[in-house]
Amino acid sequence: RDSRRFVIPAVPYLQALGLARDALVQALGLAFTASTVALAASLALHGDFNLGAAGASAYALLPALAGMLAGQWLRGRIAQLVFKRCFFIGLFALGLHAALQPWLA
């Protein structure tokens, strides 16, 4: 039930397809939405779905949507090369975090 198990293979795969930045962001958004729905369904099937936690998660959408709008604004104003560098830096940080997780916990 750990979403990182989906993110780690999906992000490099989608990036390797060579999509333009807007198509890449859209594909990532669709992939993450699908994995979130699958996670919610899995939690519900196992009886672990908590409506209170779902409500708290809904409040977390507000800053996420603000970040999405800011990212969309910024993505339209930076060069493709800068976007790609920032994407790879973020991907590296995600991989580093996953690799160091056993020692951080």
Phi and psi restraints in degrees (range 20) as a CNS / XPLOR table:
assign (resid 1 and name C) (resid 2 and name N)
       (resid 2 and name CA) (resid 2 and name C) 1.0 -100.5 20.0 2
assign (resid 2 and name N) (resid 2 and name CA)
       (resid 2 and name C) (resid 3 and name N) 1.0 119.0 20.0 2
assign (resid 2 and name C) (resid 3 and name N)
       (resid 3 and name CA) (resid 3 and name C) 1.0 -66.3 20.0 2
assign (resid 3 and name N) (resid 3 and name CA)
       (resid 3 and name C) (resid 4 and name N) 1.0 -20.3 20.0 2
assign (resid 3 and name C) (resid 4 and name N)
       (resid 4 and name CA) (resid 4 and name C) 1.0 -64.1 20.0 2
assign (resid 4 and name N) (resid 4 and name CA)
       (resid 4 and name C) (resid 5 and name N) 1.0 -25.5 20.0 2
assign (resid 4 and name C) (resid 5 and name N)
       (resid 5 and name CA) (resid 5 and name C) 1.0 -64.7 20.0 2
assign (resid 5 and name N) (resid 5 and name CA)
       (resid 5 and name C) (resid 6 and name N) 1.0 -25.0 20.0 2
assign (resid 5 and name C) (resid 6 and name N)
       (resid 6 and name CA) (resid 6 and name C) 1.0 -90.1 20.0 2
assign (resid 6 and name N) (resid 6 and name CA)
       (resid 6 and name C) (resid 7 and name N) 1.0 -40.6 20.0 2
assign (resid 6 and name C) (resid 7 and name N)
       (resid 7 and name CA) (resid 7 and name C) 1.0 -63.8 20.0 2
assign (resid 7 and name N) (resid 7 and name CA)
       (resid 7 and name C) (resid 8 and name N) 1.0 -45.3 20.0 2
assign (resid 7 and name C) (resid 8 and name N)
       (resid 8 and name CA) (resid 8 and name C) 1.0 -58.2 20.0 2
assign (resid 8 and name N) (resid 8 and name CA)
       (resid 8 and name C) (resid 9 and name N) 1.0 -47.8 20.0 2
assign (resid 8 and name C) (resid 9 and name N)
       (resid 9 and name CA) (resid 9 and name C) 1.0 -78.4 20.0 2
assign (resid 9 and name N) (resid 9 and name CA)
       (resid 9 and name C) (resid 10 and name N) 1.0 -28.7 20.0 2
assign (resid 9 and name C) (resid 10 and name N)
       (resid 10 and name CA) (resid 10 and name C) 1.0 -72.2 20.0 2
assign (resid 10 and name N) (resid 10 and name CA)
       (resid 10 and name C) (resid 11 and name N) 1.0 -44.5 20.0 2
assign (resid 10 and name C) (resid 11 and name N)
       (resid 11 and name CA) (resid 11 and name C) 1.0 -63.8 20.0 2
assign (resid 11 and name N) (resid 11 and name CA)
       (resid 11 and name C) (resid 12 and name N) 1.0 -51.8 20.0 2
assign (resid 11 and name C) (resid 12 and name N)
       (resid 12 and name CA) (resid 12 and name C) 1.0 -62.5 20.0 2
assign (resid 12 and name N) (resid 12 and name CA)
       (resid 12 and name C) (resid 13 and name N) 1.0 -35.5 20.0 2
assign (resid 12 and name C) (resid 13 and name N)
       (resid 13 and name CA) (resid 13 and name C) 1.0 -62.7 20.0 2
assign (resid 13 and name N) (resid 13 and name CA)
       (resid 13 and name C) (resid 14 and name N) 1.0 -50.0 20.0 2
assign (resid 13 and name C) (resid 14 and name N)
       (resid 14 and name CA) (resid 14 and name C) 1.0 -63.5 20.0 2
assign (resid 14 and name N) (resid 14 and name CA)
       (resid 14 and name C) (resid 15 and name N) 1.0 -35.9 20.0 2
assign (resid 14 and name C) (resid 15 and name N)
       (resid 15 and name CA) (resid 15 and name C) 1.0 -67.8 20.0 2
assign (resid 15 and name N) (resid 15 and name CA)
       (resid 15 and name C) (resid 16 and name N) 1.0 -36.9 20.0 2
assign (resid 15 and name C) (resid 16 and name N)
       (resid 16 and name CA) (resid 16 and name C) 1.0 -67.8 20.0 2
assign (resid 16 and name N) (resid 16 and name CA)
       (resid 16 and name C) (resid 17 and name N) 1.0 -17.1 20.0 2
assign (resid 16 and name C) (resid 17 and name N)
       (resid 17 and name CA) (resid 17 and name C) 1.0 -69.1 20.0 2
assign (resid 17 and name N) (resid 17 and name CA)
       (resid 17 and name C) (resid 18 and name N) 1.0 -15.2 20.0 2
assign (resid 17 and name C) (resid 18 and name N)
       (resid 18 and name CA) (resid 18 and name C) 1.0 75.8 20.0 2
assign (resid 18 and name N) (resid 18 and name CA)
       (resid 18 and name C) (resid 19 and name N) 1.0 29.8 20.0 2
assign (resid 18 and name C) (resid 19 and name N)
       (resid 19 and name CA) (resid 19 and name C) 1.0 -70.0 20.0 2
assign (resid 19 and name N) (resid 19 and name CA)
       (resid 19 and name C) (resid 20 and name N) 1.0 150.8 20.0 2
assign (resid 19 and name C) (resid 20 and name N)
       (resid 20 and name CA) (resid 20 and name C) 1.0 -64.9 20.0 2
assign (resid 20 and name N) (resid 20 and name CA)
       (resid 20 and name C) (resid 21 and name N) 1.0 159.7 20.0 2
assign (resid 20 and name C) (resid 21 and name N)
       (resid 21 and name CA) (resid 21 and name C) 1.0 -58.1 20.0 2
assign (resid 21 and name N) (resid 21 and name CA)
       (resid 21 and name C) (resid 22 and name N) 1.0 -41.2 20.0 2
assign (resid 21 and name C) (resid 22 and name N)
       (resid 22 and name CA) (resid 22 and name C) 1.0 -68.0 20.0 2
assign (resid 22 and name N) (resid 22 and name CA)
       (resid 22 and name C) (resid 23 and name N) 1.0 -40.2 20.0 2
assign (resid 22 and name C) (resid 23 and name N)
       (resid 23 and name CA) (resid 23 and name C) 1.0 -66.7 20.0 2
assign (resid 23 and name N) (resid 23 and name CA)
       (resid 23 and name C) (resid 24 and name N) 1.0 -37.5 20.0 2
assign (resid 23 and name C) (resid 24 and name N)
       (resid 24 and name CA) (resid 24 and name C) 1.0 -63.2 20.0 2
assign (resid 24 and name N) (resid 24 and name CA)
       (resid 24 and name C) (resid 25 and name N) 1.0 -46.6 20.0 2
assign (resid 24 and name C) (resid 25 and name N)
       (resid 25 and name CA) (resid 25 and name C) 1.0 -63.5 20.0 2
assign (resid 25 and name N) (resid 25 and name CA)
       (resid 25 and name C) (resid 26 and name N) 1.0 -39.5 20.0 2
assign (resid 25 and name C) (resid 26 and name N)
       (resid 26 and name CA) (resid 26 and name C) 1.0 -65.7 20.0 2
assign (resid 26 and name N) (resid 26 and name CA)
       (resid 26 and name C) (resid 27 and name N) 1.0 -43.8 20.0 2
assign (resid 26 and name C) (resid 27 and name N)
       (resid 27 and name CA) (resid 27 and name C) 1.0 -63.4 20.0 2
assign (resid 27 and name N) (resid 27 and name CA)
       (resid 27 and name C) (resid 28 and name N) 1.0 -40.5 20.0 2
assign (resid 27 and name C) (resid 28 and name N)
       (resid 28 and name CA) (resid 28 and name C) 1.0 -63.9 20.0 2
assign (resid 28 and name N) (resid 28 and name CA)
       (resid 28 and name C) (resid 29 and name N) 1.0 -42.5 20.0 2
assign (resid 28 and name C) (resid 29 and name N)
       (resid 29 and name CA) (resid 29 and name C) 1.0 -60.5 20.0 2
assign (resid 29 and name N) (resid 29 and name CA)
       (resid 29 and name C) (resid 30 and name N) 1.0 -43.3 20.0 2
assign (resid 29 and name C) (resid 30 and name N)
       (resid 30 and name CA) (resid 30 and name C) 1.0 -66.0 20.0 2
assign (resid 30 and name N) (resid 30 and name CA)
       (resid 30 and name C) (resid 31 and name N) 1.0 -41.4 20.0 2
assign (resid 30 and name C) (resid 31 and name N)
       (resid 31 and name CA) (resid 31 and name C) 1.0 -64.1 20.0 2
assign (resid 31 and name N) (resid 31 and name CA)
       (resid 31 and name C) (resid 32 and name N) 1.0 -43.3 20.0 2
assign (resid 31 and name C) (resid 32 and name N)
       (resid 32 and name CA) (resid 32 and name C) 1.0 -69.4 20.0 2
assign (resid 32 and name N) (resid 32 and name CA)
       (resid 32 and name C) (resid 33 and name N) 1.0 -34.7 20.0 2
assign (resid 32 and name C) (resid 33 and name N)
       (resid 33 and name CA) (resid 33 and name C) 1.0 -65.1 20.0 2
assign (resid 33 and name N) (resid 33 and name CA)
       (resid 33 and name C) (resid 34 and name N) 1.0 -45.0 20.0 2
assign (resid 33 and name C) (resid 34 and name N)
       (resid 34 and name CA) (resid 34 and name C) 1.0 -62.1 20.0 2
assign (resid 34 and name N) (resid 34 and name CA)
       (resid 34 and name C) (resid 35 and name N) 1.0 -41.7 20.0 2
assign (resid 34 and name C) (resid 35 and name N)
       (resid 35 and name CA) (resid 35 and name C) 1.0 -69.2 20.0 2
assign (resid 35 and name N) (resid 35 and name CA)
       (resid 35 and name C) (resid 36 and name N) 1.0 -33.0 20.0 2
assign (resid 35 and name C) (resid 36 and name N)
       (resid 36 and name CA) (resid 36 and name C) 1.0 -68.2 20.0 2
assign (resid 36 and name N) (resid 36 and name CA)
       (resid 36 and name C) (resid 37 and name N) 1.0 -42.4 20.0 2
assign (resid 36 and name C) (resid 37 and name N)
       (resid 37 and name CA) (resid 37 and name C) 1.0 -64.1 20.0 2
assign (resid 37 and name N) (resid 37 and name CA)
       (resid 37 and name C) (resid 38 and name N) 1.0 -41.6 20.0 2
assign (resid 37 and name C) (resid 38 and name N)
       (resid 38 and name CA) (resid 38 and name C) 1.0 -63.9 20.0 2
assign (resid 38 and name N) (resid 38 and name CA)
       (resid 38 and name C) (resid 39 and name N) 1.0 -39.6 20.0 2
assign (resid 38 and name C) (resid 39 and name N)
       (resid 39 and name CA) (resid 39 and name C) 1.0 -64.2 20.0 2
assign (resid 39 and name N) (resid 39 and name CA)
       (resid 39 and name C) (resid 40 and name N) 1.0 -43.6 20.0 2
assign (resid 39 and name C) (resid 40 and name N)
       (resid 40 and name CA) (resid 40 and name C) 1.0 -62.8 20.0 2
assign (resid 40 and name N) (resid 40 and name CA)
       (resid 40 and name C) (resid 41 and name N) 1.0 -41.1 20.0 2
assign (resid 40 and name C) (resid 41 and name N)
       (resid 41 and name CA) (resid 41 and name C) 1.0 -64.4 20.0 2
assign (resid 41 and name N) (resid 41 and name CA)
       (resid 41 and name C) (resid 42 and name N) 1.0 -41.4 20.0 2
assign (resid 41 and name C) (resid 42 and name N)
       (resid 42 and name CA) (resid 42 and name C) 1.0 -63.4 20.0 2
assign (resid 42 and name N) (resid 42 and name CA)
       (resid 42 and name C) (resid 43 and name N) 1.0 -43.3 20.0 2
assign (resid 42 and name C) (resid 43 and name N)
       (resid 43 and name CA) (resid 43 and name C) 1.0 -61.7 20.0 2
assign (resid 43 and name N) (resid 43 and name CA)
       (resid 43 and name C) (resid 44 and name N) 1.0 -42.2 20.0 2
assign (resid 43 and name C) (resid 44 and name N)
       (resid 44 and name CA) (resid 44 and name C) 1.0 -65.3 20.0 2
assign (resid 44 and name N) (resid 44 and name CA)
       (resid 44 and name C) (resid 45 and name N) 1.0 -40.8 20.0 2
assign (resid 44 and name C) (resid 45 and name N)
       (resid 45 and name CA) (resid 45 and name C) 1.0 -65.6 20.0 2
assign (resid 45 and name N) (resid 45 and name CA)
       (resid 45 and name C) (resid 46 and name N) 1.0 -30.7 20.0 2
assign (resid 45 and name C) (resid 46 and name N)
       (resid 46 and name CA) (resid 46 and name C) 1.0 -92.7 20.0 2
assign (resid 46 and name N) (resid 46 and name CA)
       (resid 46 and name C) (resid 47 and name N) 1.0 2.4 20.0 2
assign (resid 46 and name C) (resid 47 and name N)
       (resid 47 and name CA) (resid 47 and name C) 1.0 75.5 20.0 2
assign (resid 47 and name N) (resid 47 and name CA)
       (resid 47 and name C) (resid 48 and name N) 1.0 18.1 20.0 2
assign (resid 47 and name C) (resid 48 and name N)
       (resid 48 and name CA) (resid 48 and name C) 1.0 -102.7 20.0 2
assign (resid 48 and name N) (resid 48 and name CA)
       (resid 48 and name C) (resid 49 and name N) 1.0 3.3 20.0 2
assign (resid 48 and name C) (resid 49 and name N)
       (resid 49 and name CA) (resid 49 and name C) 1.0 -74.4 20.0 2
assign (resid 49 and name N) (resid 49 and name CA)
       (resid 49 and name C) (resid 50 and name N) 1.0 124.5 20.0 2
assign (resid 49 and name C) (resid 50 and name N)
       (resid 50 and name CA) (resid 50 and name C) 1.0 -113.6 20.0 2
assign (resid 50 and name N) (resid 50 and name CA)
       (resid 50 and name C) (resid 51 and name N) 1.0 116.8 20.0 2
assign (resid 50 and name C) (resid 51 and name N)
       (resid 51 and name CA) (resid 51 and name C) 1.0 -63.6 20.0 2
assign (resid 51 and name N) (resid 51 and name CA)
       (resid 51 and name C) (resid 52 and name N) 1.0 -34.0 20.0 2
assign (resid 51 and name C) (resid 52 and name N)
       (resid 52 and name CA) (resid 52 and name C) 1.0 -64.9 20.0 2
assign (resid 52 and name N) (resid 52 and name CA)
       (resid 52 and name C) (resid 53 and name N) 1.0 -41.8 20.0 2
assign (resid 52 and name C) (resid 53 and name N)
       (resid 53 and name CA) (resid 53 and name C) 1.0 -67.4 20.0 2
assign (resid 53 and name N) (resid 53 and name CA)
       (resid 53 and name C) (resid 54 and name N) 1.0 -34.9 20.0 2
assign (resid 53 and name C) (resid 54 and name N)
       (resid 54 and name CA) (resid 54 and name C) 1.0 -64.7 20.0 2
assign (resid 54 and name N) (resid 54 and name CA)
       (resid 54 and name C) (resid 55 and name N) 1.0 -38.9 20.0 2
assign (resid 54 and name C) (resid 55 and name N)
       (resid 55 and name CA) (resid 55 and name C) 1.0 -65.1 20.0 2
assign (resid 55 and name N) (resid 55 and name CA)
       (resid 55 and name C) (resid 56 and name N) 1.0 -42.0 20.0 2
assign (resid 55 and name C) (resid 56 and name N)
       (resid 56 and name CA) (resid 56 and name C) 1.0 -64.3 20.0 2
assign (resid 56 and name N) (resid 56 and name CA)
       (resid 56 and name C) (resid 57 and name N) 1.0 -36.2 20.0 2
assign (resid 56 and name C) (resid 57 and name N)
       (resid 57 and name CA) (resid 57 and name C) 1.0 -65.4 20.0 2
assign (resid 57 and name N) (resid 57 and name CA)
       (resid 57 and name C) (resid 58 and name N) 1.0 -33.5 20.0 2
assign (resid 57 and name C) (resid 58 and name N)
       (resid 58 and name CA) (resid 58 and name C) 1.0 -63.5 20.0 2
assign (resid 58 and name N) (resid 58 and name CA)
       (resid 58 and name C) (resid 59 and name N) 1.0 -36.3 20.0 2
assign (resid 58 and name C) (resid 59 and name N)
       (resid 59 and name CA) (resid 59 and name C) 1.0 -67.0 20.0 2
assign (resid 59 and name N) (resid 59 and name CA)
       (resid 59 and name C) (resid 60 and name N) 1.0 -29.6 20.0 2
assign (resid 59 and name C) (resid 60 and name N)
       (resid 60 and name CA) (resid 60 and name C) 1.0 -70.2 20.0 2
assign (resid 60 and name N) (resid 60 and name CA)
       (resid 60 and name C) (resid 61 and name N) 1.0 -14.9 20.0 2
assign (resid 60 and name C) (resid 61 and name N)
       (resid 61 and name CA) (resid 61 and name C) 1.0 -68.2 20.0 2
assign (resid 61 and name N) (resid 61 and name CA)
       (resid 61 and name C) (resid 62 and name N) 1.0 -27.8 20.0 2
assign (resid 61 and name C) (resid 62 and name N)
       (resid 62 and name CA) (resid 62 and name C) 1.0 -60.6 20.0 2
assign (resid 62 and name N) (resid 62 and name CA)
       (resid 62 and name C) (resid 63 and name N) 1.0 -54.4 20.0 2
assign (resid 62 and name C) (resid 63 and name N)
       (resid 63 and name CA) (resid 63 and name C) 1.0 -67.1 20.0 2
assign (resid 63 and name N) (resid 63 and name CA)
       (resid 63 and name C) (resid 64 and name N) 1.0 -29.0 20.0 2
assign (resid 63 and name C) (resid 64 and name N)
       (resid 64 and name CA) (resid 64 and name C) 1.0 -65.2 20.0 2
assign (resid 64 and name N) (resid 64 and name CA)
       (resid 64 and name C) (resid 65 and name N) 1.0 -42.4 20.0 2
assign (resid 64 and name C) (resid 65 and name N)
       (resid 65 and name CA) (resid 65 and name C) 1.0 -66.8 20.0 2
assign (resid 65 and name N) (resid 65 and name CA)
       (resid 65 and name C) (resid 66 and name N) 1.0 -37.7 20.0 2
assign (resid 65 and name C) (resid 66 and name N)
       (resid 66 and name CA) (resid 66 and name C) 1.0 -63.3 20.0 2
assign (resid 66 and name N) (resid 66 and name CA)
       (resid 66 and name C) (resid 67 and name N) 1.0 -42.1 20.0 2
assign (resid 66 and name C) (resid 67 and name N)
       (resid 67 and name CA) (resid 67 and name C) 1.0 -65.0 20.0 2
assign (resid 67 and name N) (resid 67 and name CA)
       (resid 67 and name C) (resid 68 and name N) 1.0 -37.0 20.0 2
assign (resid 67 and name C) (resid 68 and name N)
       (resid 68 and name CA) (resid 68 and name C) 1.0 -64.3 20.0 2
assign (resid 68 and name N) (resid 68 and name CA)
       (resid 68 and name C) (resid 69 and name N) 1.0 -43.1 20.0 2
assign (resid 68 and name C) (resid 69 and name N)
       (resid 69 and name CA) (resid 69 and name C) 1.0 -65.5 20.0 2
assign (resid 69 and name N) (resid 69 and name CA)
       (resid 69 and name C) (resid 70 and name N) 1.0 -41.7 20.0 2
assign (resid 69 and name C) (resid 70 and name N)
       (resid 70 and name CA) (resid 70 and name C) 1.0 -64.0 20.0 2
assign (resid 70 and name N) (resid 70 and name CA)
       (resid 70 and name C) (resid 71 and name N) 1.0 -40.4 20.0 2
assign (resid 70 and name C) (resid 71 and name N)
       (resid 71 and name CA) (resid 71 and name C) 1.0 -65.4 20.0 2
assign (resid 71 and name N) (resid 71 and name CA)
       (resid 71 and name C) (resid 72 and name N) 1.0 -39.7 20.0 2
assign (resid 71 and name C) (resid 72 and name N)
       (resid 72 and name CA) (resid 72 and name C) 1.0 -64.0 20.0 2
assign (resid 72 and name N) (resid 72 and name CA)
       (resid 72 and name C) (resid 73 and name N) 1.0 -42.6 20.0 2
assign (resid 72 and name C) (resid 73 and name N)
       (resid 73 and name CA) (resid 73 and name C) 1.0 -62.3 20.0 2
assign (resid 73 and name N) (resid 73 and name CA)
       (resid 73 and name C) (resid 74 and name N) 1.0 -46.3 20.0 2
assign (resid 73 and name C) (resid 74 and name N)
       (resid 74 and name CA) (resid 74 and name C) 1.0 -68.0 20.0 2
assign (resid 74 and name N) (resid 74 and name CA)
       (resid 74 and name C) (resid 75 and name N) 1.0 -39.8 20.0 2
assign (resid 74 and name C) (resid 75 and name N)
       (resid 75 and name CA) (resid 75 and name C) 1.0 -60.6 20.0 2
assign (resid 75 and name N) (resid 75 and name CA)
       (resid 75 and name C) (resid 76 and name N) 1.0 -33.2 20.0 2
assign (resid 75 and name C) (resid 76 and name N)
       (resid 76 and name CA) (resid 76 and name C) 1.0 -75.5 20.0 2
assign (resid 76 and name N) (resid 76 and name CA)
       (resid 76 and name C) (resid 77 and name N) 1.0 -10.5 20.0 2
assign (resid 76 and name C) (resid 77 and name N)
       (resid 77 and name CA) (resid 77 and name C) 1.0 -114.3 20.0 2
assign (resid 77 and name N) (resid 77 and name CA)
       (resid 77 and name C) (resid 78 and name N) 1.0 -2.1 20.0 2
assign (resid 77 and name C) (resid 78 and name N)
       (resid 78 and name CA) (resid 78 and name C) 1.0 -112.3 20.0 2
assign (resid 78 and name N) (resid 78 and name CA)
       (resid 78 and name C) (resid 79 and name N) 1.0 157.2 20.0 2
assign (resid 78 and name C) (resid 79 and name N)
       (resid 79 and name CA) (resid 79 and name C) 1.0 -70.9 20.0 2
assign (resid 79 and name N) (resid 79 and name CA)
       (resid 79 and name C) (resid 80 and name N) 1.0 156.4 20.0 2
assign (resid 79 and name C) (resid 80 and name N)
       (resid 80 and name CA) (resid 80 and name C) 1.0 -57.1 20.0 2
assign (resid 80 and name N) (resid 80 and name CA)
       (resid 80 and name C) (resid 81 and name N) 1.0 -41.1 20.0 2
assign (resid 80 and name C) (resid 81 and name N)
       (resid 81 and name CA) (resid 81 and name C) 1.0 -64.6 20.0 2
assign (resid 81 and name N) (resid 81 and name CA)
       (resid 81 and name C) (resid 82 and name N) 1.0 -41.4 20.0 2
assign (resid 81 and name C) (resid 82 and name N)
       (resid 82 and name CA) (resid 82 and name C) 1.0 -65.0 20.0 2
assign (resid 82 and name N) (resid 82 and name CA)
       (resid 82 and name C) (resid 83 and name N) 1.0 -41.7 20.0 2
assign (resid 82 and name C) (resid 83 and name N)
       (resid 83 and name CA) (resid 83 and name C) 1.0 -59.4 20.0 2
assign (resid 83 and name N) (resid 83 and name CA)
       (resid 83 and name C) (resid 84 and name N) 1.0 -47.0 20.0 2
assign (resid 83 and name C) (resid 84 and name N)
       (resid 84 and name CA) (resid 84 and name C) 1.0 -62.9 20.0 2
assign (resid 84 and name N) (resid 84 and name CA)
       (resid 84 and name C) (resid 85 and name N) 1.0 -41.1 20.0 2
assign (resid 84 and name C) (resid 85 and name N)
       (resid 85 and name CA) (resid 85 and name C) 1.0 -63.2 20.0 2
assign (resid 85 and name N) (resid 85 and name CA)
       (resid 85 and name C) (resid 86 and name N) 1.0 -46.4 20.0 2
assign (resid 85 and name C) (resid 86 and name N)
       (resid 86 and name CA) (resid 86 and name C) 1.0 -62.6 20.0 2
assign (resid 86 and name N) (resid 86 and name CA)
       (resid 86 and name C) (resid 87 and name N) 1.0 -38.8 20.0 2
assign (resid 86 and name C) (resid 87 and name N)
       (resid 87 and name CA) (resid 87 and name C) 1.0 -62.3 20.0 2
assign (resid 87 and name N) (resid 87 and name CA)
       (resid 87 and name C) (resid 88 and name N) 1.0 -45.6 20.0 2
assign (resid 87 and name C) (resid 88 and name N)
       (resid 88 and name CA) (resid 88 and name C) 1.0 -69.0 20.0 2
assign (resid 88 and name N) (resid 88 and name CA)
       (resid 88 and name C) (resid 89 and name N) 1.0 -34.7 20.0 2
assign (resid 88 and name C) (resid 89 and name N)
       (resid 89 and name CA) (resid 89 and name C) 1.0 -63.5 20.0 2
assign (resid 89 and name N) (resid 89 and name CA)
       (resid 89 and name C) (resid 90 and name N) 1.0 -44.1 20.0 2
assign (resid 89 and name C) (resid 90 and name N)
       (resid 90 and name CA) (resid 90 and name C) 1.0 -63.9 20.0 2
assign (resid 90 and name N) (resid 90 and name CA)
       (resid 90 and name C) (resid 91 and name N) 1.0 -39.7 20.0 2
assign (resid 90 and name C) (resid 91 and name N)
       (resid 91 and name CA) (resid 91 and name C) 1.0 -64.9 20.0 2
assign (resid 91 and name N) (resid 91 and name CA)
       (resid 91 and name C) (resid 92 and name N) 1.0 -40.6 20.0 2
assign (resid 91 and name C) (resid 92 and name N)
       (resid 92 and name CA) (resid 92 and name C) 1.0 -62.9 20.0 2
assign (resid 92 and name N) (resid 92 and name CA)
       (resid 92 and name C) (resid 93 and name N) 1.0 -44.1 20.0 2
assign (resid 92 and name C) (resid 93 and name N)
       (resid 93 and name CA) (resid 93 and name C) 1.0 -63.1 20.0 2
assign (resid 93 and name N) (resid 93 and name CA)
       (resid 93 and name C) (resid 94 and name N) 1.0 -38.9 20.0 2
assign (resid 93 and name C) (resid 94 and name N)
       (resid 94 and name CA) (resid 94 and name C) 1.0 -64.0 20.0 2
assign (resid 94 and name N) (resid 94 and name CA)
       (resid 94 and name C) (resid 95 and name N) 1.0 -44.7 20.0 2
assign (resid 94 and name C) (resid 95 and name N)
       (resid 95 and name CA) (resid 95 and name C) 1.0 -64.9 20.0 2
assign (resid 95 and name N) (resid 95 and name CA)
       (resid 95 and name C) (resid 96 and name N) 1.0 -40.9 20.0 2
assign (resid 95 and name C) (resid 96 and name N)
       (resid 96 and name CA) (resid 96 and name C) 1.0 -62.9 20.0 2
assign (resid 96 and name N) (resid 96 and name CA)
       (resid 96 and name C) (resid 97 and name N) 1.0 -43.5 20.0 2
assign (resid 96 and name C) (resid 97 and name N)
       (resid 97 and name CA) (resid 97 and name C) 1.0 -60.5 20.0 2
assign (resid 97 and name N) (resid 97 and name CA)
       (resid 97 and name C) (resid 98 and name N) 1.0 -44.9 20.0 2
assign (resid 97 and name C) (resid 98 and name N)
       (resid 98 and name CA) (resid 98 and name C) 1.0 -63.8 20.0 2
assign (resid 98 and name N) (resid 98 and name CA)
       (resid 98 and name C) (resid 99 and name N) 1.0 -38.6 20.0 2
assign (resid 98 and name C) (resid 99 and name N)
       (resid 99 and name CA) (resid 99 and name C) 1.0 -69.9 20.0 2
assign (resid 99 and name N) (resid 99 and name CA)
       (resid 99 and name C) (resid 100 and name N) 1.0 -35.5 20.0 2
assign (resid 99 and name C) (resid 100 and name N)
       (resid 100 and name CA) (resid 100 and name C) 1.0 -88.4 20.0 2
assign (resid 100 and name N) (resid 100 and name CA)
       (resid 100 and name C) (resid 101 and name N) 1.0 -7.4 20.0 2
assign (resid 100 and name C) (resid 101 and name N)
       (resid 101 and name CA) (resid 101 and name C) 1.0 -53.0 20.0 2
assign (resid 101 and name N) (resid 101 and name CA)
       (resid 101 and name C) (resid 102 and name N) 1.0 -41.7 20.0 2
assign (resid 101 and name C) (resid 102 and name N)
       (resid 102 and name CA) (resid 102 and name C) 1.0 -60.5 20.0 2
assign (resid 102 and name N) (resid 102 and name CA)
       (resid 102 and name C) (resid 103 and name N) 1.0 -30.8 20.0 2
assign (resid 102 and name C) (resid 103 and name N)
       (resid 103 and name CA) (resid 103 and name C) 1.0 -88.9 20.0 2
assign (resid 103 and name N) (resid 103 and name CA)
       (resid 103 and name C) (resid 104 and name N) 1.0 -18.1 20.0 2
assign (resid 103 and name C) (resid 104 and name N)
       (resid 104 and name CA) (resid 104 and name C) 1.0 -85.8 20.0 2
assign (resid 104 and name N) (resid 104 and name CA)
       (resid 104 and name C) (resid 105 and name N) 1.0 -24.2 20.0 2
